[in-house]
Amino acid sequence: MLYWFMYRIVRPLLRIVFRPVVTGLENVPAEGPVILASNHLSFVDSVLIPLVVPRRVTFLAKAEYFEGHGVASVLGAFLSAMGHIPVPRTEQRAAVAALDPALKTLDEGGAFAIYPEGTRSEDGRLYRGHTGVGFLALNAHANVVPVAVRDTQRIMPVGARLPRIIRPGVTFGAPIDYKAFTDMPAARGRRALVDEIMQEIQKLSGQEFTGTYNERSRVIS
């Protein structure tokens, strides 16, 4: 019932209020397993992507997003209702364990979204991706759609108490075929796949690519 309310009532209202600019949505298959791999600028990203994709999307989201108060409590309710999976950012073992329900989602033909950078970028640059998304793609036999979000950090800047009505953007790139990496040794295949994903996200977002991991990221490497 809560999912129905969020999907049928809250989701359309948010789309009317924020009017996101969406391109490339045809690259997201209407059914079957798929991974959406996105850059990460704000916790708003975890709302924006399910908002614009016309099918249920499950996320790995930082546990703190489920535990806030005020406006943040609304976010937590939305994420829980949409079936998102909380991950303690500082606990490697917990993060790796979170890949199990992710695999289950994909095995059941669902859409799963993940931030390869591991955490949001505070300086607007794009960081190197961790290989958890490569593990998921190769083990679940799922293609990866690169995603670029824009201006979400302006909606709820750090320290802001209320969201600003700013029109965000989201672009979905052409799917990356996991099968191109299956003949490589496992670790090398995961790394090569993730590197290609990050290259495609950079092309879509126009962000400066650092080539290094985000120092705040501690999970799913």
Protein Blocks (a to p, Z undefined) as FASTA:
>chain_A
ZZmmmmmmmmmmmmmmnopacehklmpcfbdcdddddddfbfklmmmmmmmmccdcdddd
dfklmmcghjlmmmmmmmmmnopacddfklmklmmmmmmmmmmmmmnopacdddfkopac
fklpacdddfklmmmmmmnopacdddddehklmmmgghiabdcdddddddddddddfklm
mmpcfklmmmmmmmmmmmmmmmmnopacehiacfkbcghZZ
